[in-house]
Amino acid sequence: MDIYAKHDLCALVSGNPYPGRGIVLGLTPDGGTSVAAYFIMGRSVNSRNRIFVEEPDGIRTEAFDPSKLEDPSLIIYHPVRELGRGLIVTNGDQTDTIRDFLKQGLPMEQALRTREFEPDGPNWTPRISGLLSPDGSYKLSILKSADADGSACVRQTFEYPGLPGVGHFLHTYVTDGNPIPTFQGEPERVAIGSDIDTFTEALWNALNPDNKISLFVRFTHLADNTFTQRICNKNP
């Protein structure tokens, strides 16, 4: 068994009807460009009624049809925010919690000790978060329920050096189900390519066509922090 094998990201995604929301962080094969991707999926009308919209410091989710918006508390948020030359990527409003703590010189881990998984029992959707540093290193975190009753929170953080051509993929669910089973184990080690359009198109096409909603991808040159990004929305 090769524990250092790099898995095919698109194969992992296409073989899973419902990974939920997912974060990918890593480096291109030449080691000069960091990669960040975030996608959302949904089964309910409320979840599917969303798009990604660019903001000056990242992106936010927005109701595609405001008249159909029900409870916005867990679906409207800023998934991506810049902070200096770093990038915060999460699946909820903990983006702002992390940003506020980092501004005070406090680590992401301390910020997330004030948060827990989403209050949507019996699924208890995990909160997943990523922090991409200017040198290409990164952290990934998951906050998930310790039991089926949602009585306590397990907090795990994984810290990675930036390795050329390597990324890590963290998502909220193992697969579809009722209740939906929470992600288990360490973020999956995946291969990262060098072209943003090839990467974006392949990942978008690999997501389940019924459940996918939106995808964000950013490639950032480490030398000067210039970046290129793409947004895909199922809703036109």
C-alpha positions in Angstrom: 0.0 0.0 0.0 1.4 3.4 -1.0 0.4 5.8 1.7 1.9 8.7 -0.3 -0.1 8.0 -3.4 -1.8 11.0 -5.0 -5.5 10.2 -5.8 -7.4 11.5 -8.8 -9.6 14.2 -7.4 -12.1 13.9 -10.1 -12.4 10.2 -9.7 -13.0 10.7 -6.0 -15.7 13.2 -6.7 -17.4 11.4 -9.6 -17.6 8.2 -7.6 -19.5 10.0 -4.8 -23.1 11.2 -5.4 -23.0 13.5 -2.4 -19.7 14.7 -0.9 -21.6 17.8 0.2 -19.4 20.8 0.4 -15.7 20.4 -0.3 -12.4 22.2 0.0 -9.2 21.5 -2.0 -5.9 23.2 -1.1 -2.5 22.5 -2.7 0.3 23.5 -5.1 0.8 23.2 -8.8 3.5 20.8 -10.0 6.1 23.6 -10.4 5.6 24.6 -6.8 5.1 28.2 -7.8 1.3 28.5 -7.6 -1.1 27.7 -4.8 -4.5 26.3 -5.6 -7.8 26.7 -3.7 -11.1 25.2 -4.6 -14.5 25.2 -2.9 -17.7 23.6 -4.1 -21.2 23.3 -2.7 -23.9 20.8 -3.4 -27.5 20.5 -2.2 -30.6 18.3 -2.0 -33.3 20.7 -0.8 -34.9 23.5 -2.8 -33.4 26.1 -0.4 -29.9 24.7 -0.7 -30.1 24.6 -4.5 -31.3 28.2 -4.8 -27.8 29.6 -4.6 -25.0 31.1 -6.6 -21.5 32.3 -5.9 -20.9 36.0 -6.3 -17.5 37.8 -6.4 -16.7 40.2 -3.5 -13.6 42.5 -3.3 -12.0 40.2 -0.8 -13.4 36.8 -2.0 -16.8 35.4 -2.7 -20.2 35.1 -1.0 -23.3 32.9 -1.6 -26.5 34.6 -2.7 -30.0 33.4 -3.3 -30.5 32.9 -7.1 -34.3 33.6 -6.6 -34.8 35.7 -3.5 -38.5 34.9 -3.5 -37.7 31.2 -2.8 -35.2 31.8 0.0 -36.3 30.2 3.3 -33.9 29.9 6.2 -30.7 31.8 5.2 -28.8 31.0 8.4 -26.7 28.0 7.1 -26.7 28.7 3.4 -25.8 32.4 3.0 -22.3 33.3 4.0 -18.8 34.3 2.7 -17.0 31.0 1.9 -13.8 32.8 0.8 -12.1 35.8 2.3 -8.6 37.2 1.8 -6.6 38.4 4.8 -3.3 40.0 3.8 -1.7 37.5 1.5 -3.6 34.6 3.0 -6.9 33.0 2.0 -9.6 31.6 4.3 -12.0 29.0 2.8 -14.9 27.5 4.7 -18.4 26.1 4.4 -20.1 28.6 6.7 -19.9 31.8 8.6 -16.9 30.6 10.5 -15.0 32.3 7.8 -15.6 35.6 9.6 -14.7 34.0 13.0 -11.4 32.9 11.7 -10.7 36.3 10.0 -11.5 38.1 13.3 -9.1 36.0 15.3 -6.3 36.1 12.8 -6.6 39.9 12.8 -5.8 39.8 16.5 -2.8 37.6 15.9 -4.6 34.5 17.2 -4.5 31.1 15.3 -7.3 29.5 13.4 -7.5 26.7 15.9 -8.4 29.1 18.7 -11.1 30.7 16.6 -12.7 27.3 15.8 -12.8 26.4 19.5 -15.6 28.9 19.7 -17.6 27.1 17.0 -19.0 23.6 16.4 -20.8 21.6 13.8 -24.1 22.9 12.3 -27.3 22.4 14.3 -29.1 20.4 11.6 -29.6 17.1 13.4 -29.7 14.3 12.7 -27.1 15.1 10.0 -25.0 17.4 12.2 -23.2 18.7 9.2 -19.5 19.3 9.9 -17.9 22.7 9.6 -14.9 22.5 7.4 -12.3 25.2 7.1 -9.0 25.9 5.3 -6.3 28.5 5.6 -3.9 28.9 2.7 -0.7 30.7 3.7 1.4 33.0 1.4 4.2 30.4 1.2 1.9 27.7 -0.1 1.5 25.8 3.2 -2.0 25.3 4.5 -4.3 24.0 7.3 -7.5 22.1 7.0 -10.0 21.7 9.9 -13.2 19.8 10.6 -15.6 20.3 13.4 -18.0 17.3 13.7 -20.3 15.6 16.1 -18.9 13.2 18.6 -22.0 11.0 18.5 -25.4 10.6 16.9 -27.1 12.9 19.4 -24.9 15.9 18.6 -24.0 16.1 22.3 -20.3 17.1 21.9 -17.9 18.4 19.2 -14.8 16.8 17.9 -12.2 19.3 16.5 -9.5 18.1 14.2 -6.9 20.3 12.4 -4.4 19.1 9.8 -1.3 21.2 8.9 0.5 20.6 5.6 3.6 22.0 3.9 3.2 23.0 0.3 4.4 20.1 -1.9 4.6 20.5 -5.7 1.7 18.8 -7.4 0.1 17.7 -4.1 -3.2 18.9 -2.6 -5.6 17.7 0.1 -9.4 17.3 -0.2 -11.7 17.7 2.7 -15.5 17.3 2.4 -18.5 17.2 4.7 -20.0 13.8 3.9 -18.8 10.3 3.1 -21.6 9.9 0.6 -25.4 10.3 0.4 -27.6 8.9 3.1 -30.3 9.5 5.7 -28.9 10.8 7.9 -26.0 11.8 5.8 -22.7 10.2 7.1 -20.1 12.6 8.3 -16.6 12.6 6.7 -14.1 10.4 8.5 -10.3 10.3 8.7 -7.6 12.6 7.2 -8.2 14.8 4.2 -7.6 12.9 1.0 -4.2 13.3 -0.7 -4.8 14.3 -4.4 -2.9 15.3 -7.5 -3.0 18.9 -8.5 -2.5 20.0 -12.1 -1.0 23.2 -13.6 -3.8 24.7 -15.6 -6.8 26.5 -14.0 -9.2 25.9 -16.8 -8.5 22.2 -17.1 -8.7 21.8 -13.3 -12.0 23.8 -13.1 -13.7 22.1 -16.0 -12.7 18.6 -14.9 -13.9 19.2 -11.3 -17.1 20.8 -12.3 -17.9 18.0 -14.7 -17.1 15.4 -12.1 -19.6 16.7 -9.5 -23.0 14.9 -9.5 -25.1 16.9 -12.0 -28.3 16.7 -9.9 -26.7 17.9 -6.7 -24.0 20.3 -7.7 -24.6 24.0 -7.2 -21.5 26.1 -7.5 -17.7 25.9 -7.7 -14.9 28.4 -7.0 -11.3 27.9 -8.0 -8.3 30.3 -7.5 -4.7 29.9 -8.6 -2.3 32.3 -6.8 1.3 33.0 -7.9 3.4 32.8 -4.7 6.0 35.2 -5.9 3.8 38.2 -6.3 0.3 37.1 -5.0 -1.4 37.8 -8.3 -4.2 35.3 -9.0 -6.6 34.0 -11.5 -10.0 32.6 -10.5 -13.0 30.9 -11.9 -16.7 30.6 -10.7 -19.2 28.0 -12.0 -22.8 28.3 -11.1 -25.5 25.7 -12.1 -28.1 28.5 -11.9 -27.4 30.7 -14.9 
